[in-house]
């Protein structure tokens, strides 16, 4: 049986579609979006929903369609939404006021069934032995009309999800693992990314490359560029190249040759903008000097001796707990449930976050499993109880 594809570009068609889909127990979903690649910001470009027979390609960029009509379906607890690696998609949906419920992420399920981390394309080929449509992920999803290749790629992203879920359901060998998978997916309902700034301008990790003085100027340049990027609806890197921004921050005395540069958006190659950037640099230098910022000290503050001692003591504590408690627990979990499962729930990063209290509230099944294994190994569970409290749990 050949699946059909239906392009939805009008609100009345979306209303008809959502009324039909509200009666389903389960649908597959995916999104196509652009994040500062072809235009400014984090933008929804297409929604794909598959009901088992028909794939609906819903166009949020159509002037005749109100995408909010879709929200009640996505927020309906009684309709399960099967997806794959949906975290970034949730961030986007939350940013536009939609908070999907009853998500079932097959990426989570595959890891808990001891599959290695892989893309949906590779998973479908590995598990279903199906070759998918060649990728169009990096194509321009803003262009209309969408090409046949784009439509085929978008539909292919959801065509195999329901079948993959059925196969995974058969592979869930025990009720215990089924409950764990349910708890992992239920946690998606509690996420809220609505307050996150998806157009982060300043990245703290870049401080490593600048002095205090340069960092101040660099930030001024980034905010200036971002305003222009929003004005012209273009990604910031297409307004002024990243390397040029860094060069300007580090070498303010160097001649810019603004009008003849290739790494600047053509509409900015004017004397007015050239004068504007010269004044911006001059003002930023004056402000940096008035603020007493050093042209030699690194922007990233170095720890003093006491802070360094505390940092090293914490590092020793983390490593000690890793080796004495979490490492033997993880090794035993690997023996019982597999390496990929163990890496998914207790990767080195997750273990460090648990020990330092940076993990957030620990899931109940994970606490129960670690306690169970620790008891089997005759390990003192006091370190785990301390970690549970650090991460905000109140389990007795």
VENUR-V970457 format. One record per residue. N is the residue number from 0. SS is DSSP state (H for helix, E for strand, L for the rest). D_FIRST is the distance of its C-alpha to the first C-alpha in whole Angstrom. Layout:
N | SS | D_FIRST
N | SS | D_FIRST
This chain:
0 | L | 0
1 | L | 4
2 | L | 7
3 | E | 9
4 | E | 13
5 | E | 16
6 | E | 20
7 | E | 22
8 | L | 26
9 | L | 28
10 | H | 29
11 | H | 28
12 | H | 24
13 | H | 25
14 | H | 26
15 | H | 24
16 | H | 21
17 | H | 23
18 | H | 24
19 | H | 21
20 | H | 20
21 | L | 24
22 | L | 22
23 | L | 20
24 | L | 21
25 | E | 19
26 | E | 18
27 | E | 18
28 | E | 20
29 | E | 22
30 | E | 25
31 | E | 26
32 | E | 30
33 | E | 33
34 | E | 36
35 | L | 39
36 | L | 37
37 | L | 37
38 | L | 39
39 | L | 41
40 | L | 40
41 | E | 37
42 | E | 34
43 | E | 31
44 | E | 29
45 | E | 25
46 | E | 23
47 | E | 20
48 | E | 18
49 | E | 15
50 | L | 14
51 | L | 11
52 | L | 9
53 | E | 11
54 | E | 14
55 | E | 17
56 | E | 19
57 | E | 23
58 | L | 26
59 | L | 29
60 | L | 31
61 | L | 30
62 | L | 34
63 | L | 32
64 | L | 30
65 | L | 32
66 | H | 30
67 | H | 32
68 | H | 30
69 | H | 27
70 | H | 30
71 | H | 30
72 | H | 27
73 | H | 27
74 | L | 30
75 | L | 29
76 | L | 30
77 | L | 27
78 | L | 24
79 | E | 24
80 | E | 23
81 | E | 21
82 | E | 22
83 | L | 24
84 | L | 27
85 | L | 28
86 | H | 32
87 | H | 32
88 | H | 30
89 | H | 32
90 | H | 35
91 | H | 34
92 | H | 32
93 | H | 36
94 | H | 38
95 | L | 36
96 | L | 37
97 | L | 34
98 | L | 34
99 | L | 30
100 | L | 30
101 | L | 28
102 | E | 27
103 | E | 25
104 | E | 26
105 | H | 24
106 | H | 27
107 | H | 29
108 | H | 27
109 | H | 27
110 | H | 30
111 | H | 31
112 | L | 29
113 | L | 31
114 | L | 29
115 | L | 31
116 | L | 31
117 | L | 28
118 | L | 26
119 | H | 22
120 | H | 21
121 | H | 24
122 | H | 22
123 | H | 19
124 | H | 20
125 | H | 22
126 | H | 20
127 | H | 17
128 | L | 18
129 | L | 15
130 | L | 17
131 | L | 17
132 | L | 18
133 | L | 22
134 | L | 24
135 | L | 25
136 | L | 27
137 | L | 30
138 | L | 29
139 | L | 31
140 | L | 29
141 | L | 32
142 | L | 31
143 | L | 30
144 | L | 27
145 | L | 25
146 | L | 24
147 | H | 21
148 | H | 21
149 | H | 22
150 | H | 19
151 | H | 17
152 | H | 19
153 | H | 19
154 | H | 16
155 | H | 15
156 | H | 18
157 | H | 16
158 | H | 12
159 | L | 14
160 | H | 16
161 | H | 15
162 | H | 14
163 | H | 17
164 | H | 19
165 | H | 18
166 | H | 19
167 | H | 22
168 | H | 23
169 | H | 23
170 | H | 25
171 | L | 28
172 | L | 30
173 | L | 33
174 | H | 33
175 | H | 36
176 | H | 33
177 | H | 31
178 | H | 34
179 | H | 35
180 | H | 31
181 | H | 31
182 | H | 35
183 | H | 34
184 | H | 31
185 | H | 33
186 | H | 36
187 | H | 33
188 | H | 34
189 | H | 38
190 | L | 38
191 | L | 39
192 | L | 39
193 | L | 41
194 | L | 44
195 | L | 43
196 | L | 44
197 | L | 41
198 | L | 44
199 | L | 46
200 | L | 49
201 | L | 51
202 | L | 50
203 | H | 53
204 | H | 52
205 | H | 53
206 | H | 56
207 | H | 57
208 | H | 58
209 | L | 60
210 | E | 64
211 | H | 64
212 | H | 66
213 | H | 63
214 | H | 60
215 | H | 62
216 | H | 61
217 | H | 58
218 | H | 57
219 | H | 58
220 | H | 57
221 | H | 53
222 | H | 54
223 | H | 55
224 | H | 52
225 | H | 50
226 | H | 51
227 | H | 51
228 | H | 47
229 | H | 46
230 | H | 48
231 | H | 47
232 | L | 43
233 | L | 43
234 | L | 42
235 | H | 46
236 | H | 46
237 | H | 45
238 | H | 48
239 | E | 51
240 | L | 50
241 | H | 50
242 | H | 53
243 | H | 55
244 | H | 55
245 | H | 56
246 | H | 59
247 | H | 60
248 | H | 60
249 | H | 62
250 | L | 64
251 | L | 65
252 | L | 68
253 | L | 66
254 | L | 66
255 | L | 63
256 | L | 62
257 | H | 60
258 | H | 60
259 | H | 59
260 | L | 56
261 | L | 53
262 | L | 51
263 | E | 52
264 | L | 50
265 | H | 51
266 | H | 52
267 | H | 54
268 | L | 57
269 | L | 59
270 | H | 63
271 | H | 62
272 | H | 60
273 | H | 62
274 | H | 65
275 | H | 63
276 | H | 61
277 | H | 65
278 | H | 66
279 | H | 63
280 | H | 64
281 | H | 68
282 | H | 68
283 | H | 65
284 | H | 68
285 | H | 71
286 | H | 69
287 | H | 68
288 | H | 72
289 | H | 73
290 | L | 71
291 | L | 72
292 | L | 69
293 | L | 70
294 | L | 69
295 | L | 69
296 | L | 68
297 | E | 64
298 | L | 62
299 | L | 60
300 | L | 63
301 | L | 65
302 | L | 65
303 | L | 69
304 | H | 70
305 | H | 70
306 | H | 66
307 | H | 65
308 | H | 67
309 | H | 65
310 | H | 62
311 | H | 63
312 | H | 63
313 | H | 60
314 | H | 58
315 | H | 60
316 | H | 59
317 | H | 56
318 | H | 56
319 | H | 58
320 | H | 55
321 | H | 53
322 | H | 54
323 | H | 56
324 | H | 53
325 | H | 50
326 | H | 50
327 | H | 50
328 | H | 48
329 | H | 45
330 | H | 46
331 | H | 46
332 | H | 42
333 | H | 41
334 | H | 42
335 | H | 40
336 | H | 37
337 | L | 37
338 | H | 38
339 | H | 35
340 | H | 35
341 | H | 39
342 | H | 39
343 | H | 36
344 | H | 39
345 | L | 42
346 | L | 42
347 | H | 46
348 | H | 45
349 | H | 44
350 | H | 47
351 | H | 49
352 | H | 48
353 | H | 48
354 | H | 52
355 | H | 53
356 | L | 51
357 | L | 49
358 | L | 46
359 | L | 46
360 | L | 45
361 | L | 44
362 | L | 41
363 | H | 43
364 | H | 40
365 | H | 42
366 | H | 45
367 | H | 45
368 | H | 43
369 | H | 46
370 | H | 49
371 | H | 48
372 | H | 48
373 | H | 51
374 | H | 52
375 | H | 51
376 | L | 53
377 | L | 56
378 | L | 56
379 | L | 58
380 | L | 55
381 | H | 57
382 | H | 56
383 | H | 53
384 | H | 54
385 | H | 56
386 | H | 53
387 | H | 51
388 | H | 54
389 | H | 54
390 | L | 50
391 | L | 51
392 | L | 49
393 | L | 52
394 | L | 51
395 | L | 53
